[in-house]
Amino acid sequence: MRLAAKPRAVLSTLLLHPNTVVSRDRLIASVWDEPPRSALANLQTYVSVLRRAAIEVETQGPGYHLRLGTGRLDLLAFDEAVRRARRETADGDLAEADRLFAGALSLWRGRPAEDVPLAGAVTARITELEERRESARFDWIDVRLRLGLHDEVVGQLTPLVETDPLSERLWHRLMVALHRAGRRAEALEAYRRARSVLVAELGVEPGQELRNLHTAILSDAPVELPAPAAVAGDLPAPERAGRQTPGWTGICLLPADIADFVGRESETHEMISALRGTADRGGAAPVIVAVSGPPGVGKSTLAVHVAHLMREEYPDGQLFVRLGGASPSPRDPAGLLAELLRALGVDAAVMPASVEEQAAMYRARIADRAVLVLLDDAGGEAQVQPLIPGTPGSAVIVTSRGLLPAMPGAIALTLDVPPPADAHNLLAGVAGADRVASDPESAEAILHACGRLPLALRIAGARLVTRPAWPLAEFARRLADTSACLNELHSGQLDVRTTFAMSYATLSPQARRAFRLLGSVAADSVAAWTVAALAGTSAHDVDHSLEELAAAGLISASDVDAAAQPRYRMHDLLRGFAAELFTAEDSHECRAAALRRVAAEAHVRVIDAARELPLAFAPPPSDLPARTPPSAAAGAWLSAERRVLVGVVAATSRAGLVTASVDLAHVLAPFLIVRGFHDDAVNMLDGTIEAAAAAGDASAETRLRLVRADVEVDRRRAHTVAAEFRRLLDRFERTGDRHSAAYALLGIAATLEDDLGSALAAATRAADCFLALGDTNGLLSAWYEVAGVQLFLGRYDDAAAACRHALALADGESAVHSVRARRGLGIACYEMGRVEEAVGHYRVSLALSRELRWNEGERIALRRLAEAEGALGRFDRATRMLAECMEMCVRAGDARGEAMTVYALGEVSRWRGDERAALDHFTVCHALLNPRGEHYWSARTREQIARSRAALGRLC
């Protein structure tokens, strides 16, 4: 698809910074010279456009990330080809270097992003890329001159000097090529032309290098190429790669690289790019690359791998020490410095005593040398600082579980678990590709159970290797048991639990407790209020503990949710470890108290945030506050906390805290249903119903069964719960619970699509009961059901009257009731031929649905509005709206919505006079509908198919 200008500008900015998180601020500055107030909202819209175009833009923290390989982006392919070409040049294979340079430069067609409207802030990046191209071009020219391709180089350079006559480097290479080709007079003429241009345009004489070359040619002396200067981000010149300082013997202390290292391409590229710029950055300090991430994510493996790749760039030595930062007793800087000094040849007899003197000797020993220092498993900046070299020729890689924010000038790289493909390749590399490929479903289950954590995958692969006859399915089954998963993830000296325990042991008592509490609720991330409620304290009081957990790499703290809350994430295996500790180290009373506190806090917050939504399909508690107009902030909070809230219900249900789980489930269910999270609602309610039944709380159990059955009604599966509603009605009538009986009766009405008379009678009886009981929420639901049945029966005046009754009563209740009443009134008007009036009602219903963020209501209102627009002859507008509606239905997995949208397209096609297209649409609609649950619409669609066939028959 062809992208509009602004989405193309966003895409171009991401492509100009591949495999890098580009902040929202930077994207806005790249797209607009003067950003509008709506810039952030517009940016999010443009990113959505890119995603709809199948461009996989990832959201990471405060920015966006486009993950690309060399096969998908010319810039990356160019960088890789130039890197290889320079390596071949250093190794002496000039023919291969020539081929690689030619291929790299052939990828350039014009300026980067030249047809994209980018802001001035991007100019520097584009200039940088063009300078990289010119640097590569000169390196290529030098390679070709060394190969003796002098005439070819002359032909290559002649048009370039015409285009850029002020470039002394171009004139220099042209003169060299001409002289070596035996064209001395032309070389001298080239110098005359170069001098003439420089004097005329800039008022300066040629530089010393060009003048020296002119003198050599006049003397007919051999001319040599100058040593090529290394460019930041590229390989250094061949002359540097093999340099050894007299009196110094390079030493390599690196552990062995891993032979089956896979993945981490972007991280490797980022680290290498930073380390290659060391000698040419022009700064006064060495480059420091700080790699952080949770335990087991592969920090040390990556660091060692990159260090081996960089050995030629740091020929004066590669040093390595383990700092033991994740252990209860991190190593002292004095011991670390003594180890490094001994490796550098310092005799123990002259070793200084103090840390300051040792650090000074260490810095002096490696001053002005190209040394790479790898400091593994740092415990903090104070431990690392004495080990940093003092001169810019060297570089440092530091790994740590937490960030090292106080390291000045450090380039921070935070590792997450690898993407699915890399994780799969890691497992296959250890366990065997054929074995993993033999049972892909079980292999995927193993990846999921390991949470793609590299340490866990390596252990899983090792266990499979030791048991070659063991089916993958059996191992996957064992790992699927979350309570025993960590027991399976150990092999020899590798043990996931032990690795986690080392970090846990370093924590303060308060941070240990916070860590255990995080294991009490199954959620991928939490906000501070959750931890504070579990701990029985304030968010301010747990802040220090959360900071300590982040510093230990046990949680990440880089995300902010849609409600502007910082969120703390924990890997699934770490959360399982925390859950083990929660059970093992906290008493039953303490665990129950923590869960009660968080459930109570969640209950209060959900009641307040869900006041825009209808009440659950059951008798409401007496203390619930009145409904309010839609609130974007409240909706954002509920969306951000959905998994946590569902997890709290599940945790309290498992713990037997029935009252807490029932109360929270009751107020949370309407949000899950209205927002379309039906599976979450089903799982939550099933667990709570089971807990209530086990505790003998029949009242809570049966009322929750009403809500559970309503979930199936909402997702158009009413026929599956007809028997359940009847059982519940019988139970409520026997116990004299008139209020619950009214809801069961209304549920029965919703299941009687094939007996509309009985459905109308049941809904009317339910409405009378709700009116007598003073339950406005139930009464509005009953009236809407009455109106729906009247519409099916063709009694449009009666349906409109019921909807007007509902609208008159809906003020002060959830706007969802108003949406439904307006929509029903619009349908009645449409069927009575008052189409313009119907359009007005549909538009109000659509606007309210969008304000509520009620996606299903929005889809239905949009489809109905499009249908009415088509009936008024506005065919193009109707078709566009239906296309939008279809896209929304497909995105939501709404098969019924797809069917009804196709039905509306059939009607619009008929009104256009295209009966053949109408027949096609109605046929597709009939195939999409579920005949068991859609008696009315299935029959109506069959009528339309028959009508179309009859009309086409007459035409024939």
C-alpha positions, 0 to 999 in steps of 0.5 A, spaced: 500 500 500 502 507 498 503 510 505 501 518 506 507 523 507 507 523 514 507 515 515 512 515 510 516 520 514 515 516 521 517 510 517 523 513 514 526 516 521 525 509 523 529 506 517 534 511 518 535 508 525 534 501 524 534 496 530 534 502 535 529 505 540 527 512 537 524 516 542 517 519 541 520 526 542 525 524 536 520 522 531 516 528 532 522 532 531 524 528 525 517 529 522 515 536 524 519 543 524 514 546 528 510 540 531 502 541 532 499 540 539 496 534 537 503 531 534 503 525 539 496 523 538 498 524 530 504 520 531 501 514 534 496 514 529 501 514 524 505 508 527 498 504 527 498 506 519 504 502 519 502 496 523 496 496 518 501 496 512 504 489 516 510 493 518 512 491 525 513 497 529 514 495 536 513 499 542 519 499 547 519 504 553 518 511 551 519 510 543 519 505 537 523 500 535 523 497 528 527 490 528 530 489 521 536 484 518 541 486 512 536 482 508 531 487 509 534 494 509 540 497 504 543 501 509 544 495 514 547 491 508 551 497 506 554 497 513 555 489 513 558 489 506 563 495 508 565 492 514 567 485 510 570 489 505 575 493 510 576 486 513 578 483 507 583 489 505 586 488 512 587 481 510 590 482 503 584 479 499 584 486 495 580 482 489 574 480 494 574 487 497 573 490 491 567 486 489 564 487 496 565 495 496 562 495 489 556 491 491 555 496 497 556 502 493 551 499 488 546 500 494 546 507 494 541 511 489 540 518 490 540 521 497 537 517 503 530 519 504 530 524 498 523 523 497 520 524 504 518 530 507 522 530 513 524 536 518 531 539 519 533 535 525 534 529 520 539 533 516 545 531 521 543 523 520 543 524 513 549 528 512 553 522 517 550 517 512 553 520 506 559 521 509 560 514 511 558 513 503 564 517 501 569 514 506 567 507 503 568 510 496 575 512 498 577 506 501 574 502 494 578 507 490 584 505 494 583 498 493 582 499 486 589 503 485 592 497 489 590 492 484 593 496 479 586 498 476 588 505 474 585 507 468 578 504 471 579 509 477 580 515 472 574 513 469 570 512 476 573 519 478 573 524 472 565 525 473 566 525 481 571 531 481 566 535 476 560 534 481 565 536 487 570 540 484 572 542 491 574 536 494 581 535 495 581 528 496 578 526 489 583 530 486 588 527 490 586 520 488 585 522 480 592 525 480 595 518 483 591 514 478 593 518 472 600 518 474 600 510 475 597 509 469 603 513 465 599 519 464 603 524 467 602 530 463 594 529 465 596 528 472 599 535 472 593 538 469 589 535 474 593 539 479 593 545 475 585 545 475 584 543 482 588 549 484 585 554 479 578 552 482 580 552 490 583 559 489 577 562 485 572 559 489 575 559 496 581 563 495 586 558 498 592 554 496 591 546 495 593 543 502 600 540 503 598 533 501 596 535 494 602 539 494 606 534 496 603 529 491 604 535 485 612 535 487 612 528 487 609 527 480 614 533 477 620 529 480 617 523 476 617 519 483 613 513 485 607 516 489 604 512 495 597 512 498 596 515 505 594 511 510 587 511 510 583 514 516 578 510 520 571 512 521 567 512 527 563 505 526 567 502 521 573 498 521 580 501 522 585 502 517 589 495 516 595 499 518 592 499 525 589 492 525 596 489 526 599 494 531 603 492 537 607 497 541 614 496 542 615 492 549 608 490 550 606 483 549 598 483 548 594 478 553 588 475 552 584 473 558 577 472 555 573 465 556 572 461 550 566 464 546 560 459 545 560 455 538 553 455 538 552 462 539 545 465 535 541 471 535 542 478 538 544 481 531 542 488 533 545 488 540 552 485 537 552 490 531 550 496 536 556 494 541 561 493 535 559 500 532 560 503 539 567 499 540 569 500 533 569 508 534 574 508 540 580 510 537 577 516 533 572 519 537 576 524 539 574 524 546 578 524 552 575 517 555 575 510 553 568 507 551 564 504 556 558 499 554 554 497 560 550 491 558 544 490 563 538 485 564 535 480 568 539 473 571 539 468 565 538 473 559 545 472 556 549 478 558 556 475 559 555 470 553 553 476 549 559 480 552 564 475 551 562 473 544 563 481 542 569 481 545 572 475 541 569 479 535 573 485 537 580 482 538 583 485 532 581 492 534 584 491 541 591 488 539 594 490 545 590 485 550 583 483 552 582 483 560 577 479 563 575 479 571 568 476 574 566 481 579 561 477 583 556 483 583 550 478 584 553 474 589 552 476 597 559 478 597 561 482 591 569 482 590 573 488 593 576 493 587 583 491 591 583 484 589 580 485 582 586 490 581 591 486 584 588 480 579 589 485 573 596 487 575 599 480 576 596 478 569 599 485 566 606 482 569 606 486 575 610 483 581 607 481 587 613 484 591 612 491 588 604 491 588 601 497 591 597 496 598 592 501 597 586 501 592 588 508 589 595 506 588 593 500 585 588 503 580 594 508 578 599 503 576 593 499 572 591 506 568 599 507 567 600 500 565 595 500 559 595 508 558 595 509 550 594 502 548 588 499 545 586 494 550 579 491 551 577 490 558 571 486 560 568 486 567 563 481 568 557 481 573 558 488 576 555 490 583 555 497 582 558 503 579 563 504 585 566 497 584 567 498 577 570 505 577 577 503 579 577 498 573 576 503 568 582 505 563 584 512 563 586 513 556 581 513 550 584 508 546 582 502 550 574 500 551 570 497 557 564 492 557 561 491 563 555 486 565 550 487 570 543 485 572 541 492 574 542 499 570 549 503 572 546 510 571 552 513 575 557 511 570 558 517 566 558 517 558 556 509 558 553 507 552 547 503 556 544 496 553 538 493 556 537 485 554 531 482 554 529 475 552 531 474 545 525 474 539 521 467 538 525 465 532 532 466 535 530 462 542 527 457 537 534 457 534 538 457 541 534 451 543 535 447 536 542 449 536 543 445 543 538 439 543 539 438 535 535 441 529 532 435 527 529 433 534 526 440 535 523 440 528 520 433 529 515 435 534 514 443 533 508 443 537 512 441 543 518 445 542 513 451 542 511 449 549 518 448 551 520 455 549 513 458 552 515 454 559 522 457 559 519 464 557 525 464 552 530 465 557 537 463 554 539 460 560 533 456 561 533 454 554 540 452 554 538 447 560 532 445 557 536 443 551 542 440 555 537 435 558 534 433 552 541 431 549 542 427 555 536 423 554 536 422 547 529 417 547 525 422 551 519 425 547 519 432 547 512 432 549 514 429 555 519 434 557 513 440 555 508 436 559 513 437 565 515 444 564 507 446 563 506 444 571 508 451 573 509 449 580 514 444 578 517 448 572 524 450 576 525 443 578 526 441 571 531 447 569 537 444 572 543 440 568 550 439 571 552 446 574 547 450 570 540 451 575 535 457 573 533 457 581 540 457 583 542 463 579 535 467 581 537 465 588 544 468 588 540 475 586 535 474 591 540 473 597 543 480 596 537 483 597 535 487 603 529 484 608 524 489 605 526 488 598 526 480 599 519 481 602 517 485 596 520 480 591 516 475 594 509 479 594 510 480 587 510 472 586 503 472 589 499 475 583 500 472 576 501 478 572 506 480 567 507 487 570 504 491 576 504 498 578 506 500 585 499 501 588 499 493 587 505 492 591 504 497 596 497 494 598 500 487 598 505 489 603 500 493 607 504 500 606 504 506 601 506 506 594 512 511 597 514 506 602 515 500 597 519 505 592 526 504 595 524 496 595 522 496 588 528 500 586 533 495 589 529 490 585 530 493 579 538 494 581 538 487 582 535 485 575 529 482 578 524 487 575 524 492 569 522 499 571 522 502 564 515 502 562 509 507 563 502 504 562 496 508 558 494 511 565 501 514 566 503 509 571 510 506 571 510 499 571 514 493 574 515 487 570 518 480 572 520 474 567 515 469 568 520 464 571 522 469 576 515 470 578 515 463 579 521 463 583 518 469 587 511 465 588 515 459 591 518 463 596 512 467 598 509 460 599 515 457 603 517 463 607 511 467 609 506 464 613 499 462 611 496 468 615 501 473 612 499 470 605 492 471 606 492 478 609 496 480 603 491 477 598 485 480 602 489 487 602 490 487 595 483 485 593 480 490 598 484 495 595 483 493 588 475 493 589 475 500 591 479 502 585 475 498 580 468 501 583 471 508 582 474 506 575 468 502 572 462 507 574 461 509 567 459 501 565 453 498 567 452 493 573 453 486 573 447 481 570 445 480 578 442 483 583 447 489 585 450 490 592 447 496 596 453 500 597 455 501 589 455 509 587 451 512 582 454 511 574 457 517 571 459 519 564 465 516 560 472 517 563 478 516 559 482 516 565 478 511 568 478 507 562 485 507 561 486 505 568 482 499 568 485 497 561 492 497 564 490 493 570 486 488 567 491 482 568 493 484 575 485 485 577 484 478 574 490 475 577 488 478 584 481 474 583 484 468 581 489 468 587 484 470 592 480 464 589 485 459 590 487 461 597 479 460 599 478 467 600 471 467 597 468 473 599 474 477 597 474 474 590 467 474 589 466 481 591 472 483 586 469 479 580 462 482 581 465 489 580 470 487 574 466 483 570 462 488 566 468 491 564 471 485 561 464 484 558 463 491 555 471 491 553 470 484 549 475 480 554 470 474 554 475 469 555 478 473 561 471 473 564 470 466 563 476 464 566 475 469 572 468 467 574 469 459 573 475 460 578 470 464 583 464 460 582 468 453 584 471 457 590 464 459 592 462 452 591 467 449 595 466 454 601 459 452 601 457 459 599 451 457 595 448 465 594 455 467 591 455 461 587 448 462 584 449 469 583 456 469 579 453 463 575 448 469 572 454 473 570 457 467 567 451 465 563 451 473 561 458 472 558 455 467 553 449 471 551 454 477 550 458 473 545 452 471 541 452 464 544 445 464 548 443 458 546 449 454 550 446 457 556 438 456 556 438 450 560 443 454 565 438 460 566 432 455 567 436 451 572 438 458 576 430 460 575 428 454 578 433 454 584 431 462 585 424 461 585 425 455 590 429 459 595 424 465 594 430 470 591 425 474 587 431 479 585 435 473 582 429 470 579 428 476 575 435 476 572 434 469 570 428 470 567 431 475 563 436 471 561 431 466 559 428 471 554 435 472 551 435 465 549 428 464 546 430 466 539 426 461 536 420 462 540 419 470 540 412 470 543 415 466 550 421 471 549 417 477 549 413 474 555 419 473 559 422 479 558 416 483 560 415 479 566 422 481 568 421 488 567 415 488 572 419 485 577 425 490 576 420 495 576 417 493 583 424 492 586 427 499 584 432 496 580 434 501 574 439 497 571 435 491 571 429 494 568 433 498 562 436 491 560 429 488 560 426 494 556 432 493 551 430 486 551 423 487 550 425 492 544 429 487 541 424 482 541 418 487 538 423 489 532 424 481 531 416 481 531 416 487 526 412 491 531 416 497 530 412 502 534 412 498 540 419 497 539 420 505 539 416 506 545 420 501 549 426 504 547 424 511 549 422 509 555 429 506 556 432 513 554 427 517 559 430 512 565 437 512 562 439 519 565 444 518 571 445 510 569 451 507 564 451 510 558 451 503 555 444 503 556 443 510 552 447 507 546 443 500 546 436 504 546 438 509 541 441 504 537 434 500 538 430 507 536 434 508 530 432 500 527 425 502 529 425 508 525 429 505 519 424 499 518 418 504 519 421 508 513 424 514 517 431 513 515 433 520 516 431 520 523 434 513 524 441 516 521 440 521 527 439 516 532 445 512 529 450 517 530 449 519 537 449 511 538 456 511 535 459 517 538 457 514 545 460 508 543 466 511 541 466 515 548 465 509 552 471 505 548 466 500 547 468 496 541 462 492 539 457 498 540 461 502 535 462 496 530 454 495 530 452 503 530 457 504 524 454 498 520 447 500 522 449 508 520 452 505 513 446 501 512 442 507 513 446 512 508 446 507 503 438 507 503 439 514 502 443 513 496 449 515 499 453 509 496 460 511 496 460 513 503 456 507 505 461 502 502 467 506 505 464 505 512 462 498 511 469 497 509 472 500 516 467 496 519 469 490 516 476 491 518 474 492 525 470 486 525 476 482 523 481 485 528 476 483 533 475 476 531 467 478 530 465 473 525 458 475 526 459 482 525 463 480 519 457 476 517 452 482 518 457 487 515 457 483 508 449 483 509 449 490 509 454 490 503 449 486 499 443 491 501 447 497 498 449 493 492 442 491 491 440 499 491 446 500 486 442 496 481 448 490 482 444 484 483 449 479 482 454 482 487 448 483 492 447 475 491 454 474 492 454 478 499 448 474 501 451 468 500 457 469 504 453 472 509 449 465 510 456 461 510 458 466 516 452 465 520 451 460 525 444 457 524 443 454 531 444 461 534 442 466 529 435 463 527 432 470 525 438 472 521 439 466 517 432 465 515 432 473 513 439 472 509 435 466 505 430 470 503 434 475 500 438 470 496 432 467 494 430 474 492 436 475 488 436 469 484 429 470 482 431 477 480 437 475 476 432 469 473 428 475 470 434 478 467 436 472 464 
